[in-house]
């Protein structure tokens, strides 16, 4: 995840311990939406790309590259995730480890700003509750995923625009 519950609880002092599970779910969904917008994953993980050829270089889907399970290359631009081959290659799978060991502060801030766009007056319940009845105390909650429509907030898009990958 691109942020932690503790980070959000530091900026929103009205949150309670009971809201932590909901907040954690919010962070997972926000992270997923940001990764979808950027066409890549950010946390360090194992990946596998299928390279169609012939090609002399390939843009890995996820980067920065930490390690790669392939030795026959001329150069590897780890930061941008581009591998340049010694000779043209065709149709094979490449395994690699990529992502950030420590999430960049801009990505963490993007999740915090995502949170701020959904929360009014510091109350997490406001963006998850669809209706509430006071007599016999009843509440209905909307799935957080439904609140995340197809686009991300402009402030979030601006923060992560430099991290957008290749389609």
N, C-alpha and C positions, 0 to 999 in steps of 0.2 A: 504494500500500500504506500501511497505517496505522502501520507501524513499519519499522525498518530492521534488517538483519542485525547491524550494529554495535551497535545498542541492546541487542539480546538478548545479544550476545557480551560486553557490559559487565556484564550481571547474571549471566552464567553463564561463569565463567572456565575451565571444563572443556572448552568447545567448541574444535574444531580447524578449521583452514582447510579441510580436506576435508569438513567438515559444512556449510559455507556454502550449497552448492546446495540441500541438503535443508532447511535453515533458511529459505532464501528461499521455497521452495515452501510450507513451513508458514505463513509470514507471509501469502502470497497466499490460502491456503485460510481462515485465521483472519479475514482482512479480509473475504473474501466472506461468511463466516458471520455476522459482525457486521453487515455491510450488509444481509444478508437479514433478520436479526432486527430491524433498525431501519427496514426498508422504504425505504431510500434509499442513494445513493452519497455518499461524503464527499470524494473527491479532485476537484479542479477539472476539469470536463469539459463538453463540449457535450451538450445534452439536447433532446429534442423531446417535448412532451406533446400529446395530442389532447384538445381541450376540447369536451365535448358540451354542448349548450345547450337552451334558453336559460338563461343565468346572468349574474349581475351581478358575480360574483367567482369566482376559481379558486385552489385550493391547489395550487401547483406540486409535483410529486413530489420534486424535489431542491432544496435550499437550503443555505446562503444564496445568493441570486441575485447574480451579478456583473454580468451584462448580459442584456438581453432584446431580441429582434428583433421588437418590436411597439411602436407609438407611441400607440395610441388607448386609453389607460387613465387613470383618475382618480388612482390612487395605487398604489404598489408597495411592499409591506413586504418589503424585501430579506432581512432576517434570518430571517423566518418563511416567506418564499416565497409570499406571498399577493398576487395582483394584483386590483385593483378596477377594473372597466371603466366607461367613461362611459355607455354604454348596454348593455342586455343583448346578449350575443353568443351565437352558436350554431354548433356543429359546425365547428371549424377547428383547425389545428395551430399551435402556438406554439414557436418555437426560442429557447433561452436557454443561458447559461453559468452554471453553479452549482457550488458546492463550496467547500472550504477551500483557500486558497493554502498555509497552514501548518496541518497537522493539529493539532487541539486535544490537549493533553496527556492528557486523560481517555481519548481513543480510542487513543492510543499505549500508555498504561498497560494498557488492556483487552487488547491483543494480548500484552503482556508477561505479564499474568496468565493469559491463555489458554495461553501457553507453559508457565508454571509448573505449571498443572494437569495437563499431559501429561508432564512431565519428573520423574523420580524420581532423587534423588541426583545431580542435575546431569548425567545422561547422556542425550543426545538419542537415541542408538541404542535405548534401552529402549522407547520408545513406537512405534518403527517396525519393530522386528524381531518376526516371528511365531515363528520357530524358528531354531535354530543347531545345527550338528553340528560337533564338534571334530575327529573323524577325517576327514582330507582337507579340512578347513575349508570348511564350507558355511553359507550363511545365506539365509533367505527374509524378505522385507520386505513389510509390509502397506502398501497405498496410504494415504497420510495422510488422504485424504478419508473412508475407511471409519472412521477413528477419531473423526471429527467426526459424532456422531449428530445427531438432529434438534434437540436443545436445546443452548444454550450454558451454560457454567458460571455458577453463581449470582453469583460475584464479578464476572464479566464483564458479565452482565446488569445488575447494580447500577451498574457504571461507565458503561454506555452508555444507561441508561434515559432520561436527559434528552435524548438525541439521536434517540429513536424518532420516526419520521415518521408520516405518515398513510397508511392503507391505500388 
